[in-house]
Structure formats: C-alpha cells, structure tokens
Amino acid sequence: MSDVLARDYPAHLKAVRHHFDAAMQAAGCDQVAVYAGALHYQFLDDAPYPFKINPQFKWWLPLTEAHDSFVVYTAGKKPVLIYFQPDDYWHVPPAPPAGYWVEHFDIRVIKEAAQAKDALPPAGKRLFIGEWREEFAGWGFAAANPEALLNPLHYARAAKTLYELGCMRHASRSGVRGHVAAEKAFRAGASEYEIHDAFVMGSGQTDDQHAYHAIVALNEHAATLHYQHWQHDKPAAHHSFLIDAGTQFHGYASDITRTYSGKPDEFQALIDAMEQEQQALVTQVKPGMDFKALHIETHHAVGRILEKFNLVKLPAEAMVDARITSAFFPHGLGHLLGLQTHDVGGFQAGPAGGMIPRPDGHPFLRATRVLEEGYVVTIEPGLYFIDALLGELKASDNSRFVDWAKVDNFRKFGGIRIEDNVVAKAAGPENMTRDAFKAIA
C-alpha cells in the first residue's frame, strides 16, 4: 500500500498545486498560507479538546496531528512546510517529518508557534486559509479565507486523485474491519457500549482517530438518525442493530452503515429489499448523473418497498407525489466524501461559487451537483419508523393509505440504513465499501 501511495503522491501534489494556482489567480494573490489549526482548551480547564486539522492543510500532505504548522505555497515555487516541533517533556513531541512526501517540501522546523511568522517566505500579496487567530494580525496577511480563493478549492476537491482514492480504499478496509467486529458483538448479545468497543478494536483506531462519532443503535434507537449514545445496559431482546461508523487514513474518511436483524424475520426481509434497491442505486453512480435525480429515484425505491410489504397501500409513484415516502426516508441519499465526512462543495454551481438548490421538499439532501469522473459519494438510502414523523403522517389525509398495525409492529426495530462509498467512473462505479468487505471475508 505504501509503495502505491508513494508512486501516486507526486501526481497528487501536482494536482493540488494546479488547483491552488488557479484559485490564487482568481483571488489576485501570489502566496497562500494554510494553517493547520491550534489546540483548544476546555473552559476553566487545562485539557484540550481533540485536535481536528484544517482539511485544506491535509490535502497537501499526510499530516493530521501537526497543530500550529503551516503549508505555505508561492505560485510556481516549491511549497514550504513550517513544522511545529516543540521541545516538550509533558507530551510526546511530533516526530521529525519522514516518508515519501518530504522531498517535495522545503521544511522549516520551529520550536515555538510564534516563530512561524519569521519562517514565512517573502510575498507580494499573501492570503490565509484556516482558523484565524488574533496574533496573526501583524503577520502580513492581506485577507483570511476569501471566497474568491476558497470556492475554486472547495469545488475542485470533489474529484479525487489516484493518491486520494488509495487513501480512501485504505480507510474503507479499516472501517470494514471494525464493522465486521461490531456485527459479531451484536450477534453475541453485547450492549451498545460493548459493540462500540468491538468496532474500535476491529478498526485499529481510537475514537479521536475515527472519521466521526460512531452511531451504534440497538432496536428502536435506530430510529434516531444521529443517535449519539452507547448504552451500557443490554436490552431485553436484540431485535435489530444499526451501525454508522467510519475511519480515516492520512485524513481521508470512510463512512459506512449497515443494519442487521436479530432473527430471520420480516425485518430481515425488509433489509434484504433495501439492500437490493441500494445496490441498484449504486450502479447509477457515473459521470453525468445528476445527484438530485438519483435522490428522487431513491424515494421511488423506498416507495416500492413500502408497497411490496403492504405498509402503504398506494403505488410507489403516488407515494412520492404525496410525499408519504418522506415520513419513512427523511434524509438525503448521500454526500461528497473525502477530506471530510460531509465534504465541502456539494452544492456549488462552479469554481467561482453559486449554489445548486435542493429539490423542493427535500431540505436535507447534502449534494446537488452532477457527478464527474473521480467524484466520491455516499449512497445511503434508509427506511425508518420515527415516532414524530409517523405521528404527522397519521394526522394527515394520507393516513388512510397506511397499514398502521404493520407499521406499529416495525417500530421496535427502529429503521434501516445501508451506506456504501462509491467512486463515479465512466467505466462503471467503484464500490470501495463492498470491495473492502470482499477482501476481508
């Protein structure tokens, strides 16, 4: 794996430089300083929050713990890494820079964060990207985070280089290892907390290293889309299990969801039906596909399942027209994935900015762009039994089409979500998640 990354990294760096050259020209500057970010301390305490690095920083190089560091790029010149490596005996200091990427940077090591000011190379007009701090006011930055600079960079990040796809495949494999361990724990009757621990051990990463806070939901907890707890107590019965959890590699995320039934029952049949529809959606992830249209097709897929299982006594098309499917599938089909779990630029009309609106009645869709070669998106249809939304449906004129006895029988399961990470390719979509499950099986 490292050999492949080393082979593909120079072309990736060339692509990043190209994107910055174009953005800098649009913003009218000759240098950009990308700040990694700083540690933030809890109120009235000396303990910091977990550090989360600026995604624009880790686009350049595989450093995710380098707080108070900078990547400084002057158009046409070798990028500079100002690397904060303090003499620290309270904590283990950052290791010296090493690996396949170091030869591509002019590396300047500093021992105190304030020394970065004098390490900055000279510039005509210097812009700043990152979290602004008051002490930077006298450092010669003409502006911080101007849209003219950020918009082209955000737009460009949707299409991944070969290096980036390699990192994401690696994240898919570690994420899948965690998922396999979590399913085994569920089958053994573990609590949410114990299942979460199994995911951590299986993935080989700590909570802070994961791409996001893992959703580990047993039974009716799966009806809460971003369920945030890991209960220690075991439920009386393990009816169902939904896990939405992902890992990172060199700052690139995986985002994977699976749903399981405790028995080979009708809920398992519902999962199987969603699995079939989800895989059909994946086949359509190709350049030229309008993600908005694919999201609307997902509502038709949910409608077909509701019709097949006699939960709603209407044809699927009529359900979508009446917006009945939104009560069972309230979120969007998916989002861009990469340096962030919900990657930026999902709504951008072009490099200069502008917004592509969501379809009317679909406020939670996270991407509206037409897919192009190398875009990575999540495909995550769902079907849930959410008390609040079902209550609204029951109070509406559409209530008469719903078999409420059947719906009530499914409430104890919470819901279903199946999520894969998919690369849009003209030759056919690459499903990194399924490939990882096959490799580990």
VEXROLUM-980679 format. One record per residue (C-alpha): residue in three letters; z negated, y, x negated. Coordinates in steps of 0.001 Angstrom, whole numbers, padded with zeros to 6 digits, always signed. Example, Ala and Ser with C-alpha at 12.3 -4.5 7.8 and 13.67 -1.06 7.14 Angstrom:
// residues 2
ALA-007800-004500-012300;SER-007140-001060-013670;
This chain:
// residues 441
MET+000000+000000+000000;SER-000917+002477-002744;ASP+002398+001797-004504;VAL+004310+002636-001334;LEU+002327+005836-000841;ALA+002862+006834-004464;ARG+006591+006249-004030;ASP+006827+008310-000821;TYR+004430+011133-001687;PRO+006833+013309-003764;ALA+009323+013469-000892;HIS+006463+014288+001489;LEU+005264+017141-000716;LYS+008832+018437-000941;ALA+008996+018451+002867;VAL+005674+020316+003164;ARG+006848+022897+000639;HIS+010082+023305+002597;HIS+008147+023915+005822;PHE+005901+026456+004089;ASP+008900+028213+002537;ALA+010432+028678+005984;ALA+007144+029782+007545;MET+006394+032210+004732;GLN+009840+033756+005073;ALA+009243+034188+008819;ALA+005847+035777+008120;GLY+007139+038017+005325;CYS+004834+036818+002538;ASP+005197+035198-000846;GLN+001908+033269-001049;VAL-000394+031322+001248;ALA-003944+030195+000518;VAL-005000+027206+002626;TYR-008789+026967+002788;ALA-010333+023516+003196;GLY-013371+024855+005052;ALA-017090+025124+004419;LEU-020209+023191+005307;HIS-022014+024472+008404;TYR-025752+024143+008706;GLN-027665+023368+011864;PHE-029693+026169+013414;LEU-033101+026564+011750;ASP-032427+023556+009533;ASP-031131+022722+006069;ALA-028972+019785+007206;PRO-025219+020378+007570;TYR-023011+019156+010364;PRO-020428+016529+009381;PHE-017655+018272+007466;LYS-014225+018368+009097;ILE-011467+019573+006824;ASN-008704+022010+007779;PRO-005715+019843+008811;GLN-003303+022239+007086;PHE-005147+021519+003813;LYS-004929+017727+004043;TRP-001236+017992+004917;TRP-000710+018825+001248;LEU-002802+016127-000409;PRO-005139+013213+000401;LEU-008462+015029+000058;THR-010730+015052+003115;GLU-014138+015940+001632;ALA-013160+018900-000565;HIS-015091+021709+001116;ASP-014771+025207-000377;SER-011493+024244-002048;PHE-008062+025869-001655;VAL-004431+024863-001862;VAL-002513+027966-002891;TYR+001255+027940-002620;THR+003521+030643-004014;ALA+007140+030312-002896;GLY+009173+028364-005433;LYS+006217+027542-007688;LYS+004020+024523-008306;PRO+001156+024500-005784;VAL-002308+025279-007105;LEU-005406+023298-006148;ILE-008615+025272-006575;TYR-011079+022393-006557;PHE-014765+022969-005908;GLN-016774+020535-008032;PRO-020331+021855-008345;ASP-022958+020604-010775;ASP-025202+019073-008120;TYR-028189+016781-008585;TRP-029216+016819-004898;HIS-025977+015163-003808;VAL-023209+013193-005495;PRO-020653+015825-006553;PRO-016948+015376-005764;ALA-015137+013073-008167;PRO-012568+014557-010546;PRO-009095+014688-008971;ALA-007223+011448-009600;GLY-004304+009475-008231;TYR-000584+009633-007663;TRP-000690+013215-006355;VAL-002473+015097-009160;GLU+000611+015597-011363;HIS+002179+017679-008608;PHE-000557+020350-008663;ASP-001876+022959-011038;ILE-005555+022000-010713;ARG-008232+024618-011377;VAL-011805+023359-011138;ILE-014559+025774-010079;LYS-018324+025223-010160;GLU-019288+027897-007642;ALA-017451+028652-004413;ALA-017167+032372-005210;GLN-015175+031576-008364;ALA-012166+030762-006182;LYS-011397+034484-005947;ASP-010646+034768-009663;ALA-008768+031450-009655;LEU-006196+032685-007143;PRO-002768+033175-008757;PRO-001268+036690-008502;ALA+000732+037505-005372;GLY+002621+040280-003678;LYS+001593+039544-000097;ARG-000974+036783+000299;LEU-001823+035218+003676;PHE-004747+032985+004584;ILE-004902+029791+006664;GLY-008224+028346+007681;GLU-011661+029228+008906;TRP-012271+032860+007965;ARG-015492+033843+006200;GLU-016789+037385+005732;GLU-016908+037051+001948;PHE-013111+036688+001847;ALA-012628+040295+002992;GLY-012164+041602-000552;TRP-010018+038762-001879;GLY-006631+040354-001273;PHE-005552+038568+001898;ALA-003126+040621+003988;ALA-003919+038650+007157;ALA-005622+035477+008344;ASN-003871+032850+010460;PRO-000989+034994+011751;GLU+001067+033294+014454;ALA+004307+034037+012592;LEU+003054+031758+009818;LEU+001205+029109+011845;ASN+003747+028497+014603;PRO+006506+027089+012363;LEU+003975+024895+010545;HIS+002476+023541+013768;TYR+005913+022807+015168;ALA+007066+021003+012028;ARG+004074+018657+011885;ALA+005330+016594+014837;ALA+007989+014844+012720;LYS+006322+012627+010135;THR+007494+011866+006614;LEU+007606+008293+005301;TYR+004369+009003+003446;GLU+002647+010156+006611;LEU+003835+007108+008544;GLY+002465+004928+005739;CYS-000939+006590+006083;MET-000872+006146+009852;ARG+000012+002462+009568;HIS-002991+002049+007318;ALA-005187+003835+009877;SER-003772+001569+012577;ARG-004835-001531+010664;SER-008401-000356+010057;GLY-008651+000752+013682;VAL-007398-002592+014960;ARG-009868-004483+012774;GLY-012610-002511+014487;HIS-011159-003253+017928;VAL-010983-006990+017247;ALA-014641-006989+016190;ALA-015617-004952+019249;GLU-013923-007368+021656;LYS-015765-010298+020059;ALA-019063-008465+020552;PHE-018211-007800+024208;ARG-017372-011467+024773;ALA-020741-012357+023234;GLY-022586-010177+025774;ALA-023513-007273+023488;SER-024696-003838+024587;GLU-022548-000719+024166;TYR-024573+000223+021100;GLU-024082-003230+019581;ILE-020365-003188+020379;HIS-020058+000197+018719;ASP-021799-001160+015625;ALA-019334-004048+015600;PHE-016446-001559+015663;VAL-017979+000369+012759;MET-018423-002776+010686;GLY-014987-004100+011542;SER-013201-000832+010782;GLY-014958-000372+007454;GLN-015655+003289+008237;THR-018702+005264+009299;ASP-018858+007346+012474;ASP-018172+010515+010480;GLN-015037+008955+008989;HIS-013593+007904+012331;ALA-010889+009998+013936;TYR-013118+010894+016907;HIS-016276+009875+018758;ALA-015650+006315+019928;ILE-015642+005612+023666;VAL-017438+002294+024258;ALA-017774+001797+028003;LEU-019032-001226+029906;ASN-018408-001712+033607;GLU-018420+001464+035733;HIS-018834+003629+032621;ALA-015094+003154+032044;ALA-014503+005494+034996;THR-015697+008401+032812;LEU-012625+009290+030767;HIS-014529+010574+027711;TYR-017707+008549+028181;GLN-019933+009660+025316;HIS-022965+007336+025239;TRP-023684+003985+023588;GLN-026405+002446+025711;HIS-028860+000075+024046;ASP-029669-001808+027248;LYS-027363-004632+028250;PRO-026064-004582+031830;ALA-026901-007448+034150;ALA-023254-008559+034022;HIS-020344-007753+031716;HIS-017656-007076+034326;SER-015368-005050+032077;PHE-015083-003249+028757;LEU-013004-000221+027737;ILE-012922+000933+024119;ASP-011080+004039+022921;ALA-011625+004326+019168;GLY-009629+005173+016061;THR-009955+005547+012317;GLN-008429+007737+009623;PHE-006646+007204+006340;HIS-006088+010153+003988;GLY-006794+012359+007010;TYR-004244+010729+009339;ALA-005553+009298+012609;SER-005130+006212+014711;ASP-006013+006428+018414;ILE-006260+003055+020166;THR-007550+001989+023580;ARG-007971-001476+025043;THR-009509-002750+028288;TYR-010901-006230+028898;SER-012227-008130+031886;GLY-015256-010365+031596;LYS-013562-013101+033633;PRO-010031-014253+034526;ASP-010293-012429+037857;GLU-008288-009909+039862;PHE-009302-007129+037495;GLN-007730-009113+034651;ALA-004575-009360+036758;LEU-004717-005565+037167;ILE-004999-005192+033381;ASP-002031-007530+032915;ALA+000053-005443+035306;MET-000850-002261+033419;GLU-000013-003992+030136;GLN+003478-004763+031422;GLU+004067-001209+032612;GLN+002644+000269+029392;GLN+004998-001781+027245;ALA+007949-000685+029367;LEU+006976+002935+028745;VAL+006786+002301+025002;THR+010429+001166+024943;GLN+011437+004662+026077;VAL+009851+006478+023107;LYS+013101+007556+021456;PRO+014688+010789+020241;GLY+015928+012793+023210;MET+013264+011585+025636;ASP+011551+014406+027488;PHE+007847+013589+027319;LYS+007284+015338+030634;ALA+009731+012958+032310;LEU+008029+009972+030708;HIS+004699+011196+032056;ILE+006143+011394+035590;GLU+007542+007878+035153;THR+004000+006777+034326;HIS+002862+007936+037757;HIS+005571+005768+039284;ALA+004296+002869+037165;VAL+000759+003431+038441;GLY+002150+003603+041957;ARG+003889+000258+041525;ILE+000576-001322+040501;LEU-001285+000223+043430;GLU+001417-001067+045765;LYS+001508-004540+044201;PHE-002244-005013+044574;ASN-002259-003539+048105;LEU-004662-000814+047086;VAL-002402+001794+048661;LYS-000053+000892+051498;LEU+002882+003090+050542;PRO+005919+002698+048284;ALA+005299+003947+044743;GLU+007717+006878+045114;ALA+005937+008059+048250;MET+002571+007837+046474;VAL+003838+010067+043662;ASP+005286+012578+046126;ALA+001956+012692+047967;ARG+000084+012929+044643;ILE-002014+009921+045537;THR-001466+008462+042073;SER-003281+011430+040542;ALA-006533+010209+042098;PHE-006188+006981+040095;PHE-004472+008421+036986;PRO-005765+011973+036420;HIS-004940+012483+032725;GLY-001715+012780+030759;LEU+000414+009963+029360;GLY-000401+010890+025777;HIS-000156+013441+022981;LEU+001135+014065+019492;LEU-000815+012204+016806;GLY-001155+012839+013094;LEU-003473+015016+011019;GLN-005480+015498+014217;THR-006099+013061+017042;HIS-004718+015587+019507;ASP-002253+017116+017098;VAL-001087+020707+017421;GLY+002306+021831+018664;GLY+002548+019589+021704;PHE+003656+022450+023958;GLN+005690+024553+021521;ALA+009195+025535+022566;GLY+010357+026082+018979;PRO+009291+027066+015444;ALA+008756+030693+016471;GLY+006406+029704+019280;GLY+006680+029832+023036;MET+005297+027278+025464;ILE+006944+024487+027434;PRO+004925+024359+030662;ARG+003418+021219+032099;PRO+004959+019822+035287;ASP+003453+021285+038429;GLY+000369+019344+039472;HIS-000212+017754+036070;PRO-002684+020074+034305;PHE-003972+017596+031725;LEU-000745+016491+030031;ARG-001106+017256+026308;ALA+002570+017259+025237;THR+005707+018628+026878;ARG+008266+018509+024074;VAL+011451+016489+023864;LEU+010882+013735+021300;GLU+012738+013782+017997;GLU+013084+011325+015128;GLY+009741+010645+013486;TYR+007503+012072+016202;VAL+004353+010004+016719;VAL+002861+009960+020200;THR+000224+008008+022053;ILE+001288+006055+025137;GLU-001860+005598+027202;PRO-001402+005058+030936;GLY-004541+004440+032953;LEU-005815+003430+036359;TYR-009395+004347+037252;PHE-011871+004170+040105;ILE-013576+007547+039733;ASP-016047+008342+042488;ALA-015372+012091+042576;LEU-011581+011736+042785;LEU-011741+008881+045267;GLY-014077+010987+047379;GLU-011471+013753+047502;LEU-008781+011231+048402;LYS-010922+009734+051141;ALA-011465+013184+052644;SER-007718+013919+052690;ASP-004963+012996+055130;ASN-003803+010329+052656;SER-006996+008340+053172;ARG-005329+006227+055872;PHE-002975+004661+053314;VAL-005791+003327+051115;ASP-007477-000064+051479;TRP-010968+001236+050822;ALA-012589-002187+050858;LYS-010373-003295+047986;VAL-010939-000037+046139;ASP-014695-000418+046511;ASN-014513-003926+045044;PHE-012958-002487+041878;ARG-015466+000333+041330;LYS-017799-001867+039264;PHE-015017-002266+036671;GLY-014610+001477+036093;GLY-010976+001518+035121;ILE-008192+000614+032717;ARG-006552+002408+029806;ILE-004175+000839+027288;GLU-003119+003035+024381;ASP-000681+002462+021527;ASN+000521+004772+018734;VAL+004314+004877+018731;VAL+006948+006397+016422;ALA+010114+007734+018047;LYS+013135+006307+016211;ALA+016820+006203+017083;ALA+016902+002529+016127;GLY+014078+001817+018575;PRO+010414+002744+018785;GLU+007939+001529+016176;ASN+004664+000491+017794;MET+002194+000823+014923;THR-000689-000437+017061;ARG+000982-003681+018166;ASP+002246-004281+014629;ALA-001315-003983+013336;PHE-002665-006437+015937;LYS+000071-008919+014974;ALA-000698-008513+011265;ILE-004407-009155+011760;ALA-004067-012032+014253;
